[in-house]
Amino acid sequence: MMAGAATAFITYLAVGTVAFGNPLAAIKHLAAAPDCRLAARLGVARAWQGEPGYWSWHDRDGNRLACERIVSGG
């Protein structure tokens, strides 16, 4: 089970690095999934679709902008 999770993470990191340009952006994107406050702390809140930090469940009004009510990462 642990090997499968490690393989999945490495695969995600590789794909995310290609999609977002660097591994740190890919890690921030994955870490931002739970909620907008965490995304703000990671500096990826108010993310447009296709950017690190955009998750459809954070886009409540469907305008392709996630966590738009977050003002700062504080």
Backbone atoms as SQL, in Angstrom:
CREATE TABLE atoms (id INTEGER PRIMARY KEY, chain TEXT, resi INTEGER, resn TEXT, atom TEXT, x REAL, y REAL, z REAL);
INSERT INTO atoms VALUES
  (1, 'A', 1, 'MET', 'N', 0.819, -1.201, 0.000),
  (2, 'A', 1, 'MET', 'CA', 0.000, 0.000, 0.000),
  (3, 'A', 1, 'MET', 'C', 0.857, 1.256, 0.000),
  (4, 'A', 2, 'MET', 'N', 1.890, 1.278, 0.815),
  (5, 'A', 2, 'MET', 'CA', 2.752, 2.447, 0.903),
  (6, 'A', 2, 'MET', 'C', 3.484, 2.684, -0.413),
  (7, 'A', 3, 'ALA', 'N', 3.906, 1.623, -1.076),
  (8, 'A', 3, 'ALA', 'CA', 4.584, 1.776, -2.361),
  (9, 'A', 3, 'ALA', 'C', 3.646, 2.378, -3.399),
  (10, 'A', 4, 'GLY', 'N', 2.383, 1.986, -3.367),
  (11, 'A', 4, 'GLY', 'CA', 1.400, 2.544, -4.287),
  (12, 'A', 4, 'GLY', 'C', 1.192, 4.029, -4.054),
  (13, 'A', 5, 'ALA', 'N', 1.149, 4.442, -2.796),
  (14, 'A', 5, 'ALA', 'CA', 0.980, 5.854, -2.469),
  (15, 'A', 5, 'ALA', 'C', 2.207, 6.648, -2.894),
  (16, 'A', 6, 'ALA', 'N', 3.383, 6.097, -2.673),
  (17, 'A', 6, 'ALA', 'CA', 4.620, 6.776, -3.075),
  (18, 'A', 6, 'ALA', 'C', 4.685, 6.915, -4.594),
  (19, 'A', 7, 'THR', 'N', 4.314, 5.874, -5.291),
  (20, 'A', 7, 'THR', 'CA', 4.300, 5.923, -6.756),
  (21, 'A', 7, 'THR', 'C', 3.298, 6.961, -7.251),
  (22, 'A', 8, 'ALA', 'N', 2.125, 6.998, -6.629),
  (23, 'A', 8, 'ALA', 'CA', 1.105, 7.971, -7.024),
  (24, 'A', 8, 'ALA', 'C', 1.596, 9.396, -6.783),
  (25, 'A', 9, 'PHE', 'N', 2.257, 9.633, -5.654),
  (26, 'A', 9, 'PHE', 'CA', 2.767, 10.967, -5.346),
  (27, 'A', 9, 'PHE', 'C', 3.847, 11.371, -6.342),
  (28, 'A', 10, 'ILE', 'N', 4.764, 10.476, -6.640),
  (29, 'A', 10, 'ILE', 'CA', 5.841, 10.784, -7.591),
  (30, 'A', 10, 'ILE', 'C', 5.251, 11.067, -8.974),
  (31, 'A', 11, 'THR', 'N', 4.258, 10.285, -9.366),
  (32, 'A', 11, 'THR', 'CA', 3.598, 10.519, -10.649),
  (33, 'A', 11, 'THR', 'C', 2.911, 11.876, -10.651),
  (34, 'A', 12, 'TYR', 'N', 2.192, 12.177, -9.565),
  (35, 'A', 12, 'TYR', 'CA', 1.525, 13.476, -9.463),
  (36, 'A', 12, 'TYR', 'C', 2.547, 14.610, -9.541),
  (37, 'A', 13, 'LEU', 'N', 3.635, 14.471, -8.823),
  (38, 'A', 13, 'LEU', 'CA', 4.662, 15.508, -8.812),
  (39, 'A', 13, 'LEU', 'C', 5.232, 15.723, -10.214),
  (40, 'A', 14, 'ALA', 'N', 5.474, 14.650, -10.943),
  (41, 'A', 14, 'ALA', 'CA', 6.010, 14.770, -12.300),
  (42, 'A', 14, 'ALA', 'C', 5.001, 15.453, -13.228),
  (43, 'A', 15, 'VAL', 'N', 3.755, 15.009, -13.180),
  (44, 'A', 15, 'VAL', 'CA', 2.722, 15.607, -14.028),
  (45, 'A', 15, 'VAL', 'C', 2.469, 17.050, -13.615),
  (46, 'A', 16, 'GLY', 'N', 2.401, 17.312, -12.317),
  (47, 'A', 16, 'GLY', 'CA', 2.181, 18.665, -11.819),
  (48, 'A', 16, 'GLY', 'C', 3.314, 19.606, -12.169),
  (49, 'A', 17, 'THR', 'N', 4.535, 19.081, -12.172),
  (50, 'A', 17, 'THR', 'CA', 5.682, 19.900, -12.540),
  (51, 'A', 17, 'THR', 'C', 5.581, 20.333, -13.992),
  (52, 'A', 18, 'VAL', 'N', 5.160, 19.422, -14.849),
  (53, 'A', 18, 'VAL', 'CA', 4.978, 19.770, -16.260),
  (54, 'A', 18, 'VAL', 'C', 3.830, 20.776, -16.397),
  (55, 'A', 19, 'ALA', 'N', 2.733, 20.540, -15.693),
  (56, 'A', 19, 'ALA', 'CA', 1.554, 21.405, -15.815),
  (57, 'A', 19, 'ALA', 'C', 1.783, 22.798, -15.239),
  (58, 'A', 20, 'PHE', 'N', 2.467, 22.887, -14.098),
  (59, 'A', 20, 'PHE', 'CA', 2.596, 24.162, -13.397),
  (60, 'A', 20, 'PHE', 'C', 3.985, 24.778, -13.475),
  (61, 'A', 21, 'GLY', 'N', 4.923, 24.085, -14.075),
  (62, 'A', 21, 'GLY', 'CA', 6.237, 24.677, -14.306),
  (63, 'A', 21, 'GLY', 'C', 7.306, 24.362, -13.286),
  (64, 'A', 22, 'ASN', 'N', 6.929, 23.953, -12.087),
  (65, 'A', 22, 'ASN', 'CA', 7.940, 23.581, -11.098),
  (66, 'A', 22, 'ASN', 'C', 7.337, 22.685, -10.021),
  (67, 'A', 23, 'PRO', 'N', 8.169, 21.903, -9.351),
  (68, 'A', 23, 'PRO', 'CA', 7.643, 20.960, -8.365),
  (69, 'A', 23, 'PRO', 'C', 7.000, 21.641, -7.160),
  (70, 'A', 24, 'LEU', 'N', 7.490, 22.805, -6.750),
  (71, 'A', 24, 'LEU', 'CA', 6.905, 23.489, -5.601),
  (72, 'A', 24, 'LEU', 'C', 5.458, 23.894, -5.889),
  (73, 'A', 25, 'ALA', 'N', 5.192, 24.380, -7.089),
  (74, 'A', 25, 'ALA', 'CA', 3.819, 24.736, -7.468),
  (75, 'A', 25, 'ALA', 'C', 2.924, 23.506, -7.441),
  (76, 'A', 26, 'ALA', 'N', 3.439, 22.378, -7.884),
  (77, 'A', 26, 'ALA', 'CA', 2.658, 21.139, -7.877),
  (78, 'A', 26, 'ALA', 'C', 2.338, 20.714, -6.447),
  (79, 'A', 27, 'ILE', 'N', 3.297, 20.829, -5.550),
  (80, 'A', 27, 'ILE', 'CA', 3.078, 20.464, -4.143),
  (81, 'A', 27, 'ILE', 'C', 2.067, 21.413, -3.505),
  (82, 'A', 28, 'LYS', 'N', 2.199, 22.719, -3.768),
  (83, 'A', 28, 'LYS', 'CA', 1.241, 23.691, -3.228),
  (84, 'A', 28, 'LYS', 'C', -0.162, 23.406, -3.748),
  (85, 'A', 29, 'HIS', 'N', -0.268, 23.049, -5.018),
  (86, 'A', 29, 'HIS', 'CA', -1.573, 22.738, -5.606),
  (87, 'A', 29, 'HIS', 'C', -2.220, 21.568, -4.868),
  (88, 'A', 30, 'LEU', 'N', -1.484, 20.520, -4.669),
  (89, 'A', 30, 'LEU', 'CA', -2.006, 19.338, -3.982),
  (90, 'A', 30, 'LEU', 'C', -2.370, 19.678, -2.539),
  (91, 'A', 31, 'ALA', 'N', -1.526, 20.427, -1.850),
  (92, 'A', 31, 'ALA', 'CA', -1.772, 20.766, -0.451),
  (93, 'A', 31, 'ALA', 'C', -2.958, 21.706, -0.286),
  (94, 'A', 32, 'ALA', 'N', -3.303, 22.474, -1.312),
  (95, 'A', 32, 'ALA', 'CA', -4.402, 23.437, -1.232),
  (96, 'A', 32, 'ALA', 'C', -5.769, 22.791, -1.370),
  (97, 'A', 33, 'ALA', 'N', -5.819, 21.516, -1.684),
  (98, 'A', 33, 'ALA', 'CA', -7.096, 20.850, -1.958),
  (99, 'A', 33, 'ALA', 'C', -8.111, 20.908, -0.811),
  (100, 'A', 34, 'PRO', 'N', -7.708, 20.773, 0.459),
  (101, 'A', 34, 'PRO', 'CA', -8.726, 20.706, 1.510),
  (102, 'A', 34, 'PRO', 'C', -9.602, 21.951, 1.670),
  (103, 'A', 35, 'ASP', 'N', -9.015, 23.142, 1.701),
  (104, 'A', 35, 'ASP', 'CA', -9.836, 24.334, 1.898),
  (105, 'A', 35, 'ASP', 'C', -9.099, 25.606, 1.484),
  (106, 'A', 36, 'CYS', 'N', -9.861, 26.677, 1.355),
  (107, 'A', 36, 'CYS', 'CA', -9.311, 27.950, 0.865),
  (108, 'A', 36, 'CYS', 'C', -8.377, 28.621, 1.869),
  (109, 'A', 37, 'ARG', 'N', -8.615, 28.423, 3.160),
  (110, 'A', 37, 'ARG', 'CA', -7.695, 29.031, 4.134),
  (111, 'A', 37, 'ARG', 'C', -6.303, 28.453, 3.999),
  (112, 'A', 38, 'LEU', 'N', -6.222, 27.161, 3.794),
  (113, 'A', 38, 'LEU', 'CA', -4.920, 26.531, 3.584),
  (114, 'A', 38, 'LEU', 'C', -4.313, 27.005, 2.264),
  (115, 'A', 39, 'ALA', 'N', -5.122, 27.116, 1.234),
  (116, 'A', 39, 'ALA', 'CA', -4.632, 27.619, -0.050),
  (117, 'A', 39, 'ALA', 'C', -4.058, 29.024, 0.112),
  (118, 'A', 40, 'ALA', 'N', -4.720, 29.852, 0.906),
  (119, 'A', 40, 'ALA', 'CA', -4.224, 31.213, 1.142),
  (120, 'A', 40, 'ALA', 'C', -2.888, 31.189, 1.869),
  (121, 'A', 41, 'ARG', 'N', -2.758, 30.336, 2.845),
  (122, 'A', 41, 'ARG', 'CA', -1.485, 30.229, 3.582),
  (123, 'A', 41, 'ARG', 'C', -0.346, 29.783, 2.673),
  (124, 'A', 42, 'LEU', 'N', -0.681, 28.995, 1.664),
  (125, 'A', 42, 'LEU', 'CA', 0.324, 28.507, 0.720),
  (126, 'A', 42, 'LEU', 'C', 0.583, 29.493, -0.418),
  (127, 'A', 43, 'GLY', 'N', -0.206, 30.562, -0.469),
  (128, 'A', 43, 'GLY', 'CA', -0.027, 31.574, -1.505),
  (129, 'A', 43, 'GLY', 'C', -0.654, 31.228, -2.839),
  (130, 'A', 44, 'VAL', 'N', -1.631, 30.310, -2.836),
  (131, 'A', 44, 'VAL', 'CA', -2.276, 29.925, -4.091),
  (132, 'A', 44, 'VAL', 'C', -3.786, 30.144, -4.060),
  (133, 'A', 45, 'ALA', 'N', -4.238, 31.012, -3.161),
  (134, 'A', 45, 'ALA', 'CA', -5.670, 31.337, -3.117),
  (135, 'A', 45, 'ALA', 'C', -5.980, 32.344, -4.213),
  (136, 'A', 46, 'ARG', 'N', -7.234, 32.395, -4.587),
  (137, 'A', 46, 'ARG', 'CA', -7.710, 33.186, -5.726),
  (138, 'A', 46, 'ARG', 'C', -7.014, 32.696, -6.995),
  (139, 'A', 47, 'ALA', 'N', -7.172, 31.423, -7.242),
  (140, 'A', 47, 'ALA', 'CA', -6.536, 30.786, -8.400),
  (141, 'A', 47, 'ALA', 'C', -7.532, 30.611, -9.534),
  (142, 'A', 48, 'TRP', 'N', -7.123, 30.999, -10.720),
  (143, 'A', 48, 'TRP', 'CA', -7.925, 30.767, -11.918),
  (144, 'A', 48, 'TRP', 'C', -7.788, 29.312, -12.343),
  (145, 'A', 49, 'GLN', 'N', -8.782, 28.814, -13.050),
  (146, 'A', 49, 'GLN', 'CA', -8.742, 27.443, -13.547),
  (147, 'A', 49, 'GLN', 'C', -7.462, 27.247, -14.355),
  (148, 'A', 50, 'GLY', 'N', -6.748, 26.174, -14.060),
  (149, 'A', 50, 'GLY', 'CA', -5.490, 25.879, -14.736),
  (150, 'A', 50, 'GLY', 'C', -4.267, 26.341, -13.962),
  (151, 'A', 51, 'GLU', 'N', -4.483, 27.110, -12.897),
  (152, 'A', 51, 'GLU', 'CA', -3.372, 27.563, -12.056),
  (153, 'A', 51, 'GLU', 'C', -3.255, 26.676, -10.822),
  (154, 'A', 52, 'PRO', 'N', -2.054, 26.645, -10.207),
  (155, 'A', 52, 'PRO', 'CA', -1.922, 25.901, -8.953),
  (156, 'A', 52, 'PRO', 'C', -2.901, 26.454, -7.919),
  (157, 'A', 53, 'GLY', 'N', -3.574, 25.581, -7.220),
  (158, 'A', 53, 'GLY', 'CA', -4.521, 25.981, -6.188),
  (159, 'A', 53, 'GLY', 'C', -5.968, 25.983, -6.641),
  (160, 'A', 54, 'TYR', 'N', -6.211, 25.833, -7.953),
  (161, 'A', 54, 'TYR', 'CA', -7.598, 25.793, -8.428),
  (162, 'A', 54, 'TYR', 'C', -8.148, 24.386, -8.250),
  (163, 'A', 55, 'TRP', 'N', -9.208, 24.291, -7.479),
  (164, 'A', 55, 'TRP', 'CA', -9.969, 23.057, -7.329),
  (165, 'A', 55, 'TRP', 'C', -11.426, 23.426, -7.552),
  (166, 'A', 56, 'SER', 'N', -12.136, 22.654, -8.314),
  (167, 'A', 56, 'SER', 'CA', -13.510, 22.997, -8.680),
  (168, 'A', 56, 'SER', 'C', -14.411, 23.179, -7.457),
  (169, 'A', 57, 'TRP', 'N', -14.171, 22.446, -6.383),
  (170, 'A', 57, 'TRP', 'CA', -15.015, 22.581, -5.193),
  (171, 'A', 57, 'TRP', 'C', -14.728, 23.872, -4.432),
  (172, 'A', 58, 'HIS', 'N', -13.658, 24.591, -4.779),
  (173, 'A', 58, 'HIS', 'CA', -13.390, 25.903, -4.201),
  (174, 'A', 58, 'HIS', 'C', -13.998, 27.018, -5.056),
  (175, 'A', 59, 'ASP', 'N', -14.537, 26.665, -6.193),
  (176, 'A', 59, 'ASP', 'CA', -15.150, 27.625, -7.129),
  (177, 'A', 59, 'ASP', 'C', -16.667, 27.535, -6.978),
  (178, 'A', 60, 'ARG', 'N', -17.187, 28.177, -5.956),
  (179, 'A', 60, 'ARG', 'CA', -18.606, 28.023, -5.600),
  (180, 'A', 60, 'ARG', 'C', -19.568, 28.577, -6.642),
  (181, 'A', 61, 'ASP', 'N', -19.189, 29.630, -7.355),
  (182, 'A', 61, 'ASP', 'CA', -20.120, 30.222, -8.318),
  (183, 'A', 61, 'ASP', 'C', -19.838, 29.817, -9.759),
  (184, 'A', 62, 'GLY', 'N', -18.838, 28.955, -9.964),
  (185, 'A', 62, 'GLY', 'CA', -18.572, 28.422, -11.295),
  (186, 'A', 62, 'GLY', 'C', -17.968, 29.399, -12.289),
  (187, 'A', 63, 'ASN', 'N', -17.315, 30.460, -11.793),
  (188, 'A', 63, 'ASN', 'CA', -16.740, 31.458, -12.701),
  (189, 'A', 63, 'ASN', 'C', -15.270, 31.197, -13.038),
  (190, 'A', 64, 'ARG', 'N', -14.784, 29.999, -12.712),
  (191, 'A', 64, 'ARG', 'CA', -13.406, 29.557, -12.971),
  (192, 'A', 64, 'ARG', 'C', -12.378, 30.265, -12.098),
  (193, 'A', 65, 'LEU', 'N', -12.802, 30.868, -10.973),
  (194, 'A', 65, 'LEU', 'CA', -11.906, 31.492, -10.010),
  (195, 'A', 65, 'LEU', 'C', -12.190, 30.873, -8.645),
  (196, 'A', 66, 'ALA', 'N', -11.205, 30.170, -8.120),
  (197, 'A', 66, 'ALA', 'CA', -11.365, 29.480, -6.849),
  (198, 'A', 66, 'ALA', 'C', -10.910, 30.353, -5.689),
  (199, 'A', 67, 'CYS', 'N', -11.548, 30.181, -4.556),
  (200, 'A', 67, 'CYS', 'CA', -11.190, 30.879, -3.321),
  (201, 'A', 67, 'CYS', 'C', -11.207, 32.395, -3.498),
  (202, 'A', 68, 'GLU', 'N', -12.153, 32.901, -4.256),
  (203, 'A', 68, 'GLU', 'CA', -12.157, 34.326, -4.560),
  (204, 'A', 68, 'GLU', 'C', -12.490, 35.199, -3.369),
  (205, 'A', 69, 'ARG', 'N', -13.068, 34.648, -2.338),
  (206, 'A', 69, 'ARG', 'CA', -13.391, 35.448, -1.151),
  (207, 'A', 69, 'ARG', 'C', -12.230, 35.554, -0.180),
  (208, 'A', 70, 'ILE', 'N', -11.156, 34.829, -0.424),
  (209, 'A', 70, 'ILE', 'CA', -9.983, 34.893, 0.440),
  (210, 'A', 70, 'ILE', 'C', -9.217, 36.165, 0.101),
  (211, 'A', 71, 'VAL', 'N', -8.945, 36.979, 1.125),
  (212, 'A', 71, 'VAL', 'CA', -8.249, 38.244, 0.896),
  (213, 'A', 71, 'VAL', 'C', -6.760, 38.095, 1.153),
  (214, 'A', 72, 'SER', 'N', -6.395, 37.399, 2.213),
  (215, 'A', 72, 'SER', 'CA', -4.969, 37.251, 2.519),
  (216, 'A', 72, 'SER', 'C', -4.723, 35.892, 3.132),
  (217, 'A', 73, 'GLY', 'N', -3.472, 35.557, 3.228),
  (218, 'A', 73, 'GLY', 'CA', -3.100, 34.266, 3.783),
  (219, 'A', 73, 'GLY', 'C', -2.946, 34.271, 5.286),
  (220, 'A', 74, 'GLY', 'N', -3.368, 35.315, 5.954),
  (221, 'A', 74, 'GLY', 'CA', -3.164, 35.457, 7.393),
  (222, 'A', 74, 'GLY', 'C', -3.943, 34.563, 8.263);
